[in-house]
Amino acid sequence: MRAPFTAVLGRRARLRWVHLILGGALLMPYWLLGTLVVAPLVGRPGMFTGSLAVQFGAYGVALPLAAVTALFPPARPMSVAVARTLCGVPPERFADGPAKSRAARARTAGWVALHVGLGGLVSGASLALPPFAVSVMALPFSAALRESEIGRFWSLDQRWLVYGGMPAGLAMLAALAVAAAGAGALLARQAPLLLGPTPADRLAAAERRAAELAVRNRLARELHDSVGHALSAVTLQAGAARKVLDKDPDFVREALAAIEETTRRTVGELDAVLGLLRQGEDDGELPGPGLEALDALFATTGRHVSPVVRGGDVAGVPDAVSREAYRIVQEGLANAARHASGEPVSVTVVRGEDALEITMENPLPARPPVTRPGGGRGLRGIGERARLLGGTAEARPVDGTWRLAARLPLGGGDR
């Protein structure tokens, strides 16, 4: 007994009933407009009339009017907000945002027509039936009611109603509750179909998730390259300083200054990237140094780096190319520090007419570096940076040296 009672008068059923009554309230302006159209056609002028022909004719006019107004994009978010709260449907089954495609707008129009159509019927019954049912239940106890104008208007003076008024009234109220619960359940079943995501919505959501994932990967790559290089440089400088601590105090001071500068710069870059993560920004522009910061990078790496920059003013390189080039050099130096610590590294950056070329060489270590799985790390991250700009990158042994070569089109910053 409890399950049927809960299905008809439980909290969920009551919320759906409220949802239907809201639909009836939304129908009223359209229904009143419909009476102005229908009443003169049936010879019953006036907005308020007891003619069933006028009332149901206005109802038939009101539904398409409501559906037409639901074709505007903002109609879906408003319908979803109400249905999500009152229909008892899991929130993830609804679409987010305005309806932009033709199919989404048509579904929203169908939902609004269904909502206000059922809501109008249930609201009308909810207003009219309870007083009538209470009057019927009171017939056995009130002769004055049976003989009143209201009693004669509703034909409540019939003998069978006098004896069966109580069960008849209760049956009417029960029928109203069952009808409202059934209408609410019908709306709940149709809500995911009419207010759920269309294929276009799913595609847009997938594109948004892909864009968010790409930004997170780029941020992860920035963190890896920046922090990884800093740790490698600090380790290298600290190890070299420890070896000559008693023999070369000047070098130890230089190493400590380089460690200080590296950590200070890395903390700044880390704060900038974490700031983006906290704000959830996705403007396509990640913070970070460019080619203008190469001198500082070489200075903090150590004496074993031999840089050569030629081919014009690198300050004129597009920002995106400049940042990616800096990160490629930074990652190349970090790899050299990890796999060929203390060996000389030559870095050549050449700006051509249409591309920036980077070449880094160091003596081949005993065990060549390997590309580790996962994007945005090590040599794989260098390749991803180059491909994002439409360029190329490769790292391989050549004549006893380990060579990293990257070519970045200068137009890649427009991608």
Buried (B, 14 or more C-beta within 10 A) or exposed (E): EEEEEEBBBBEBBBBBBBBBBBBBEBBBEBBEBBBEBBBEEEEBEEEEBEBEBBBEBBBEBBBEBBBEBBBEBEBBBEBBEBBBEBBBBEEEBBBEBBBBBEEBBBBBBBBBBBBBBBBBBBBBBBEEBBEBBEBBBBBBEBEEBBEBEEBEEBEBBBEEBBEBBBEBBEEBBEEBBBBBBBBBBEBBEBBBEBBBBBEBBEEBBEEEEEEEEBBEBBBBBBBBBBBBBBBBBBBBBBEBBEEEEEEBEEBBEBBEEBBEBBBEBBEEBBEBBEEBEEEEEBEEEBEBBBBEBBEBBBBBBBEBBEBEBEEEEBEEBBEBBBBBBBBBBBBBBBBBBBBBBEBEBBBBBBBEEEBBBBBBBBEBBEEEBEEEEEBBBBBBBBBBBBEBBBBBBEBEEEEEBBBBBBBBBBEBBEE
